Amino acid sequence: MSAPQWKVALVTGTNCNLGMNIVYRLIEAEEDDTRITIIVTSRTLPRVREVIDNIKAYVDKLDRSGIVDYDYLLVDFTDMVSILNAYYEMNKKYQKLDYFFACSAQGVYDGIDWIGAVKEICANPIKGATDPHYKIQRVGVKSQDGMGLVFQCNVFGPYYLTQKLLPLLENAKGRIIWISSIMSDPKYLSFDDLQLLKTDSSYEGSKREIDLLHIATYDKLRERGIKQYLIHPGIFTSMSFFQYLNVFTYYGMLFMFYLVRWLGSPWMNISGYTAANAPVYVAKLVSQTFEKQDVKYGSACTRDGHEYIKIQEVDKTGAEDLLKYLDDLKADWDDKLKDQITNSRQRN
């Protein structure tokens, strides 16, 4: 009898609703006797412990014989030294990496334009719920490294880490899954502002960059035995705006989501578990030879909540230009980060 398989999965943004549910679904999707190591990420150790406790409680309810191991990386994607240190920790402990889920979803929000929200929802409920313009975002916010904060956290930081981890991914013939958004329309990105410092739609712009980054890199990665996929989770409840909601506006938001789903939008997943369908679907594709990589896989559901996968085409305009910019920036930071590795296990 052959020995059980061992898989290693790194999930960034594990402490958010989507990241946690990606872990849940991935564990469920693996063969029952597969041993799987889940590496969670957070900026702080207390949050890591909370996330791991939640995952353990979920796994305890599953009837599976395979062992689930837990590990963590303390990494801040707005801090390049922290990112380099995360690579060092991974390279020191592991010889392979089967899954990398790039699930960063940083925004620089400053509230909700309630009057604008009412107008948009009343004028077109489906569009108002799936492509809202009433979320107020700050402009010009930089990280401590001097880069656009949203750009660094959602795009460049994860890209830098994946590039460093390519040998581990290659050893496993692993898979990279980039989490984009239904709101990654080309209109949100200007090539004169790739660090997203001049726009009031930096979150949406960062997700457009993820689309282009995937399109520009998946083919070369495939030559190295690494499969890369692009997904979006649809619309679901997240922690991003809870601070701007009270009990009435929260339940009003839920009512709007269910109403829009009933009106025919396939993207109102509402549940983080349903939203996590697409990322785990592409991670576990059995017959990858016949699956497209130049598209975006979306988590969708029917009016009554039954989940399915809906594929969207991706506008490829500017993909190579963005990749050149990122690679030039990577070379700059490779030079800046010489001899700057510290031990993340000492951070709290």
C-alpha positions in Angstrom: 0.0 0.0 0.0 1.4 3.4 -0.9 2.0 6.0 1.8 -0.7 8.8 2.1 0.0 12.0 0.3 1.2 15.1 2.1 0.1 18.6 0.9 1.3 22.0 2.0 -1.0 25.1 1.6 -0.1 28.7 2.2 -3.2 31.0 2.5 -2.6 34.7 2.8 -5.4 36.7 4.4 -6.4 33.7 6.5 -7.9 35.8 9.2 -10.6 37.2 6.9 -13.9 35.5 6.1 -12.9 34.3 2.7 -9.4 33.1 3.7 -10.8 31.1 6.6 -13.4 29.4 4.3 -10.8 28.7 1.7 -9.0 26.6 4.3 -12.2 24.9 5.4 -13.1 23.9 1.8 -9.6 22.9 0.9 -9.4 20.5 3.8 -12.8 19.0 2.8 -11.7 18.7 -0.8 -8.5 16.7 -0.1 -8.6 13.0 -0.1 -9.6 11.6 3.3 -6.3 10.1 4.1 -4.2 13.0 2.8 -2.0 14.8 5.3 -2.2 18.5 4.8 -0.3 21.3 6.4 -2.1 24.6 6.6 0.1 27.7 6.9 -1.9 30.7 8.0 -0.8 34.3 7.8 -1.4 37.4 9.9 0.5 40.4 11.2 0.2 39.4 14.8 0.6 36.2 16.9 -2.6 36.6 18.8 -4.6 36.7 15.6 -2.7 33.6 14.3 -3.7 31.7 17.4 -7.3 32.7 17.0 -7.4 31.6 13.4 -5.7 28.3 14.0 -8.1 27.6 16.9 -11.1 28.3 14.6 -9.7 25.9 11.9 -9.0 23.2 14.5 -12.6 23.4 15.8 -13.9 23.1 12.3 -11.7 20.1 11.4 -12.7 18.3 14.7 -16.2 18.1 13.2 -15.1 16.4 10.0 -14.8 12.7 9.7 -11.4 12.4 8.1 -8.5 10.1 8.8 -5.8 12.3 7.4 -3.7 14.5 9.7 -4.1 18.3 9.6 -1.0 20.2 10.7 -0.9 23.9 11.5 1.8 26.4 10.9 2.0 30.2 10.5 3.8 33.1 9.0 3.8 36.5 10.6 3.9 38.6 7.5 2.8 42.2 6.7 2.5 42.7 3.0 3.0 46.4 3.5 6.5 45.8 4.8 9.0 44.3 2.4 11.4 43.2 5.1 8.5 41.2 6.6 7.8 39.6 3.2 11.4 38.6 2.7 11.5 37.1 6.2 8.4 35.1 5.4 10.2 33.7 2.4 13.2 32.8 4.6 11.0 31.0 7.0 9.2 29.0 4.3 12.5 28.1 2.6 14.0 27.0 5.9 11.1 24.7 6.9 9.7 23.3 3.6 11.0 21.6 0.5 7.7 22.1 -1.4 4.5 24.1 -1.6 1.4 22.6 -3.2 -0.9 25.6 -2.9 -0.4 29.4 -2.7 -3.7 31.3 -2.3 -3.1 35.1 -2.7 -6.0 36.4 -0.8 -4.9 39.9 0.2 -7.8 42.4 0.2 -6.5 45.6 1.7 -8.6 48.8 1.2 -8.1 52.3 2.6 -11.8 53.0 3.3 -13.1 56.1 5.0 -16.8 55.4 5.2 -19.9 55.1 3.1 -21.7 57.8 1.1 -25.2 56.8 2.3 -27.0 59.3 0.0 -25.1 57.9 -3.0 -25.8 54.4 -1.9 -29.5 54.9 -1.8 -29.4 56.6 -5.2 -27.4 53.7 -6.8 -29.5 50.9 -5.3 -32.8 52.5 -6.3 -31.6 53.3 -9.8 -30.2 49.8 -10.5 -30.2 47.4 -7.6 -28.0 44.7 -9.3 -25.4 47.2 -10.5 -25.5 49.1 -7.2 -24.8 45.9 -5.3 -22.1 44.4 -7.6 -20.3 47.5 -8.7 -20.8 50.1 -6.0 -19.4 53.6 -6.1 -20.5 54.7 -2.7 -17.6 53.2 -0.7 -15.4 56.1 0.2 -11.7 55.4 -0.3 -8.8 57.6 0.8 -6.4 58.8 -1.9 -2.6 58.8 -1.8 -2.0 56.5 1.2 1.5 55.1 1.2 3.1 52.2 3.1 6.1 52.6 5.4 8.2 51.5 2.4 7.0 54.5 0.4 4.8 52.6 -2.1 1.1 52.8 -2.6 -0.3 50.9 0.4 -3.1 49.0 -1.4 -0.8 48.3 -4.4 1.9 46.9 -2.2 -0.4 44.8 0.0 -2.7 43.4 -2.7 -0.4 43.1 -5.7 3.4 43.7 -5.4 3.9 42.1 -1.9 2.2 38.8 -2.8 3.9 38.8 -6.2 7.3 39.3 -4.6 6.7 36.4 -2.2 5.4 34.1 -5.0 8.5 34.8 -7.0 10.7 33.9 -4.1 8.7 30.7 -3.5 8.8 29.5 -7.1 11.4 26.7 -6.4 9.1 25.3 -3.7 6.1 25.5 -6.0 8.1 23.9 -8.8 9.1 21.0 -6.5 5.4 20.2 -5.8 4.1 21.1 -9.3 2.0 23.4 -7.2 -0.7 25.9 -8.0 -1.0 29.6 -7.4 -4.5 31.0 -7.0 -4.9 34.8 -7.3 -8.0 36.2 -5.7 -9.3 39.0 -7.9 -12.7 40.7 -7.7 -15.9 41.1 -9.7 -15.1 44.9 -9.6 -11.7 44.6 -11.4 -12.9 46.6 -14.5 -10.2 48.2 -16.7 -11.8 51.6 -16.0 -10.3 51.5 -12.5 -6.7 51.4 -13.6 -4.5 54.1 -15.1 -1.1 53.1 -16.4 0.1 56.5 -15.3 -0.7 55.5 -11.7 0.3 51.9 -11.3 0.9 52.3 -7.5 -2.7 53.6 -7.2 -1.9 56.8 -5.4 -4.0 59.2 -7.4 -7.2 57.2 -7.6 -10.2 57.0 -5.3 -10.7 53.4 -6.5 -7.4 51.9 -5.3 -9.0 48.6 -4.2 -10.6 48.0 -7.6 -7.5 49.1 -9.4 -5.4 46.6 -7.4 -7.7 43.8 -8.5 -7.5 44.8 -12.1 -3.7 44.6 -11.7 -4.1 41.1 -10.4 -6.1 40.2 -13.5 -3.3 41.5 -15.7 -0.5 40.0 -13.6 -2.1 36.5 -14.0 -2.5 36.9 -17.7 1.1 38.0 -18.1 2.6 35.1 -16.1 0.6 31.9 -16.2 2.1 30.6 -19.4 5.7 30.9 -18.3 4.8 29.3 -14.9 3.2 26.4 -16.8 6.5 25.7 -18.5 7.9 25.2 -15.0 5.1 22.8 -14.0 3.3 25.4 -11.9 -0.4 26.0 -12.6 -1.8 29.4 -11.9 -5.5 30.4 -11.9 -7.5 33.6 -11.5 -10.7 33.7 -9.5 -13.2 36.1 -8.0 -15.4 35.2 -5.0 -18.5 37.2 -6.0 -20.2 39.3 -3.3 -20.3 38.1 0.3 -20.3 39.5 3.8 -16.8 40.6 4.9 -15.3 42.4 7.8 -14.2 45.4 5.7 -17.2 47.6 6.4 -18.5 46.3 9.7 -17.1 49.4 11.5 -19.4 51.6 9.3 -22.6 49.6 9.9 -25.0 49.4 12.8 -27.6 46.7 13.3 -30.1 48.3 11.0 -27.7 49.0 8.1 -26.1 45.6 8.5 -29.5 43.8 8.1 -30.4 46.2 5.4 -27.3 45.2 3.5 -28.2 41.5 3.9 -31.8 42.2 2.7 -30.3 44.0 -0.4 -28.0 41.1 -1.1 -30.9 38.6 -1.0 -33.1 40.8 -3.1 -30.5 41.3 -5.8 -29.9 37.5 -5.8 -33.7 37.0 -6.3 -33.6 39.6 -9.1 -31.2 37.4 -11.0 -27.6 38.3 -10.1 -25.4 35.2 -10.0 -22.8 36.9 -7.8 -24.7 37.3 -4.5 -23.0 34.4 -2.6 -23.5 36.2 0.8 -21.8 33.3 2.6 -18.0 33.2 2.8 -18.2 29.5 2.4 -20.0 29.8 -1.0 -17.6 32.6 -2.0 -14.7 30.2 -1.4 -16.0 27.7 -4.0 -14.0 29.1 -7.0 -10.5 29.2 -5.4 -10.8 25.6 -4.1 -12.4 24.5 -7.4 -9.3 25.6 -9.4 -6.9 24.3 -6.8 -8.3 20.8 -7.1 -8.9 20.6 -10.9 -8.3 17.0 -11.8 -8.1 17.3 -15.6 -6.2 20.6 -15.8 -5.1 19.9 -19.4 -8.6 20.8 -20.6 -9.2 23.7 -18.3 -8.6 27.3 -19.4 -6.1 29.5 -17.6 -6.7 32.7 -19.6 -10.1 33.3 -17.9 -11.5 34.2 -14.5 -13.4 31.6 -12.5 -16.2 33.1 -10.4 -18.0 31.8 -7.4 -21.7 32.0 -8.4 -25.0 30.8 -7.1 -28.6 30.4 -8.1 -31.6 32.3 -6.7 -32.0 29.6 -4.0 -28.3 29.6 -3.1 -27.0 26.5 -5.0 -23.4 27.2 -5.9 -21.7 26.8 -9.3 -18.7 28.1 -11.2 -19.2 30.9 -13.8 -16.3 31.7 -16.2 -15.6 35.2 -17.4 -13.2 36.5 -20.1 -10.4 38.8 -19.1 -9.4 42.0 -20.9 -5.6 41.5 -21.5 -4.7 45.0 -22.5 -1.6 46.2 -20.7 -0.6 42.8 -19.1 3.0 42.8 -20.3 3.5 46.5 -19.4 2.4 45.8 -15.9 4.6 42.8 -15.6 7.6 44.8 -16.7 6.9 47.4 -14.1 6.6 44.8 -11.4 9.7 43.0 -12.4 11.7 46.2 -12.5 10.4 47.1 -9.0 11.2 43.6 -7.8 14.8 44.0 -9.0 15.0 47.3 -7.1 13.8 45.7 -3.9 16.1 42.7 -4.3 18.9 45.2 -4.2 17.5 47.1 -1.2 16.8 44.0 0.8 20.2 42.5 0.8 21.1 41.1 4.2 17.9 42.2 5.9 16.4 38.9 7.0 15.1 38.7 10.6 13.3 36.0 12.5 9.5 36.4 12.2 8.9 34.1 15.1 10.2 36.9 17.4 7.4 39.2 16.3 4.2 39.6 18.2 
